[in-house]
Amino acid sequence: MRRLLITGVSGFLGWNIARLARHEWDVMGTYFSVKRQIAQTAFTAIDTGRIDLTDFREMREMMAMVKPHAVIHTAALTDPNYCETHADESFRINVEAARNLAGLCGDREIPFVFTSTDLVFDGTQAPYREDDPITPISVYGEHKAQAEMEILERYALAAVCRMPLMFGRRSPSHVSFLQWMVDKMERGDRLPLFKDEYRTPVDAESAARGLLMIARSALPETQEEEERPPISGRLHLGGPERISRYEFGLLVQEIGQFPNARIDPVNLGDITLAAARPPDVSLDSSRARKLGYDPLPLRAALAQILNITLPQPPATDEEDS
């Protein structure tokens, strides 16, 4: 069985990838910030190891030992506000580690899939396609943009996947912003949500399936079977719908049936944050869709995660006949 290395396997996205991948891959995962006991308990079916990806020698030795057939790199500092005030740490993890890992994969000529972000854009010209100019307005966005460039300079066959806002079920060690929303709605706490910040959110399982599809496409046997080149370069894995944070919250309230929810619409300018937030970084993901990426509609994904059965649409005359 082919061996897949997932960096950041204890993270929200990494856990979702590992959970789906273990049915067709021998999955190996790295972690750093969670305690070893938590990782070993949470990932009993996956071989995991703690590693500092900013230590190049440690990374090189790990690659030599694991000998992966493909790598999906999700490990990162992903909080824009933290990165804004810890720029040196962000650079080491989000740029240097990603660049070095891409180089090691290039040396071995194996698939390397890097998870970037929609925040490489400034939010003034949405929806964004892969070849649109990048204009980040935060340290996090700048570092992800720099990582994209340096990765593709090191390894032209790498796949750089720009990810949108993601939501899903709780992982053993992380939650998505959806759980934060649900907790506040259940308690009846005030929930301020931006009405003028737009994204194309996607559920984590759909995102994970897309990333695995890309990694699989670059395996030699897949190219022989399907007679098409590996997926490489920049690719957008956005969700199917453009929506504001406020509208998303209303949809969660409706589907989850939270009568005590107190959702308050606010503007980006109403709240001061360390990192600037672009108003609209909606992604055009048509290229990925043509390649087989097929994310769930928001309503269906939320119902699945919240364990809600949606009412079926009424039968049409054609269905009745």
N, C-alpha and C positions, 0 to 999 in steps of 0.2 A: 504494500500500500504506500502511496506517495505521502511524504512527510511535509506538513505545513507548519511553519513557525509563525506564531502571532505574538507580536510584541504588545505589551499592555493588555494581556489577556484578562487581568482582573478588573479592567475598566468596563464601562457600560457597553461600548461598541465591541471591544475585544471579546467580552463574555458572550455576546450574541453571535459573533462570528464562530467562536469555538463550539458553541452549542449546536449550530447547524453543520459545521464542518466535520465533526467527529464521525458522522455516518459514512463519509467517503474519503476521509483523510486520517492519517496518523498525526494527531495534533500535538504540537509542543507549544508551550506558552511562557513568556517571560512576564515578570511583574517586578515592582520596586517599592511602591509606597505602602502596600498593605502588609500586615504581619504574616510571616511564613505560615503559622498555624491556620490562619484564616484562609489563605490561598490553598493550602493542602486539603483543608476540609471542604472548601467550596468547589474545588476542581478535582474531585476524586477520579474522574474518568480521563483526565488530561495530565500529561507529564509537564510539570511546571518547574521553573527555577527563578530565583531572585537574581537580578543582574542590574548593574549600573550602566546604562547605555551610553553615558557620557565618558566612560572609560574605554578607550578604543581597544586596548589590549584585551580587556575582559570580553568585549564584544567579539573580537576576532577569534578568541579561544572558544567562545560559545558557538560560533558558526562552524568552526572546525569539528567540534564535538557533535553537534546536532545533525550537521549535513542535511539541511532542509532542501526540498525540491522546489519550494516557493515560500515567499515571505510576505505577510501583510503587516505593515507597520502602522499600528494605531497608538503606540505609546507617545504621549505628548503632554505638555502643559496646556490645557484647553480653556482655562478661565481668563478671558481677556483682561479683566480688572487686575488679576494677580500678575499677569505678564507685564502689564503697564508699569507696575511698581517694582518688578523683579526682572528687568530686561536682560541682565547678564545670564541669569538662570534660564530664562526663556530661550535665549540664543543657543546655549549649550545643548538643551534638550530638543528644541523645535527645529534647529538648523543643523548644528554640528553632528548630532547623533544620527539624524535622518540622512545627511549627506554621506557619512561614513558607512552606514548600513547599506545604502544604495551602491556604494563602491564595492563592498564585499560581495553583494549579489551580482554585480556586473562582472567581477572576477570569476565567478562561478557560472555565469550565464544562466541564472535561474530567474523566474518571475519575481519582480519586486513591485508591490502595490502600496502606495503611500497615501494616507488619508490627509488631505488638505482641508480647506474651509471656504465657504462662500464669503467670508470676511476679508478676502483679498481684494474685494471691490469696495468702492466708496458709497454705493447705494443711490447714485443719481441717474443711472442709465439702464435700469432693469427692464426686461429680463436679460440676464447675461449668458452669452455663449462662451465656449471654451477659448476662442481666439480674441475675445474682447480685451482691451488694455486693463491691466491690473493697477489699482490705485488704492491701496490700503490706507486706513486712517487710524490704525491702532498698532501698537507694538506687536501684538499677537498676529494681526493680519500681515504686517511687514515681514515678520519672521517666517510665516508660512509661505509667503510669496517668494522670499529668498530661498527657502528650502526647495520649493518647486523648481526654481531655476537651476540650483546647484545639483539637484538630483538628476535632472535631465541632461545636464552637462557631463556628469559622471557616467550615466548609464542611459543611453538613448531609448532603450527598450523598456524602461520603467513605466509604470502607469501611475499618474498623479490624479487622484480622485478627489474632487472638491465636494465636501459633504455639507449638507444643510443642517438646520436645527433638527435634532433627532429625539424621539421619544419612544418609550416602550415599557416593558415590565421591569421591576426591580431586579438588578443582578445581586449576587451574594454580597457585594461590597459597595455598589453604587446605585444611585437612583437617577432618573431623568427628571427634567423640569415638570413632567406630567405628574409625578408623585407629589411634588411640592404644591402644584395646583389642587390636586385632589384632596390632600391633607387640609389645606386651607378651606376648601369648599365644604368638607365634612364638618369642620369645626365652626363654620360661619364667620371665619376671620375675613377682614378686608383683603381683597386680592387686587392690587393695582397692576394693570396690564396695558402696555403701549398700544394705542390705537393707530399710531402712525409709523410703526416698524413692521415691515413686511418680509416674510421669508417663504420658502417652499419646503416646509417640514416633511419629514418622512419617518415612518416607523423603523425601528432598529433592525427588525427581521428583514424587511425589504432591502435596507441598506446592506446588511450582511450578505444576503443572496447576491446582490449586485457585485460586491467586492469579491466574493468567491467565484462568480462567473468570470470576472476579469483575470483572477489568478489562474483559473483552470484553462483559460483560452491560450495562455502562453506555455503550457506544457507541450512537449514535443508530440506526444501521442494524440493530443486534442487537435493540434494543427494538421496532423496526418489524416485523422478521421473526418474533420470538417472542412479541410482544404481551404483554410482562410488564415490570414496572418494573425499573430497575437494582438490583443488589445493593448495599446501603449499610448504614451503621451497624456495630455490633459483630458479629463472626462468629468462631466457633471452628473452627480447622482442625487439630484433634487427630487422632492416629492411631486405629485401630480397637480397640486393646487397652490396658488398664491394666496396667502392669508395673513392677517395681522395677528399679533399676540392676543389682542382683545377678542377678535373674532374666534380665534382658536379656543380661548377660554369659554366663550359662550357655547361653542360646539361641545366641549367637554361637559359643561353643565347640562346641556340638553340630553346628550347620550347617556351620561352617567346618572341623570335624574337626581341632582343635588339641590333640594329645595332651599337650603340655608345659604347657598352661595351668595357672596357679596362682591361682585366683580365691578371694579371701578376703572373706567377708561381714563388713561393719562397720556400725555404727550412726552416725546423724548426729552424735550426741554424742561419738563417738570421735575426730573430727578437727576441729580448730579452723580455721575459715575466716573471712576478713574479712567476708563477707556472710552473713547468716542464710539458711538454706535451708528452705523450707516442706516438710512431710513428704509431702503428696499434693496436687498441682495437676492431677489428671486432668481433662480437658476433655470435656464432653458436646458432641459436634459434630453432633447430629441435625439442627439447622437447616441446616447446610451440606450435609449428605448429601441432604436433601430438594431442595436446589437443584442437585444434580448432582456434589457433591464425593465422590470414590470412591477413598480411599487404599488401597494394597495392604496385605494382612495382613502382619504383621511377618515371619513365616517366609518368605513368598514374596519380600518385598522384600530381606531379608538374603541369600537364596539368589541372587537376581539380581545384587546388588552384589558378592558373593563369588565369582560365577561357578560356583555349585554347582547341579547338577541334582537336584532333590528327587525321591524315589521317588514314583511315581504310586500313589494309593490303589487297592486291589483293586476290580475291577469288581463291581457289584451284580447280583443276579439279574435285575433289570429291564433292565440294560444288556446282559446276556448273551443275553436272549431276542430 
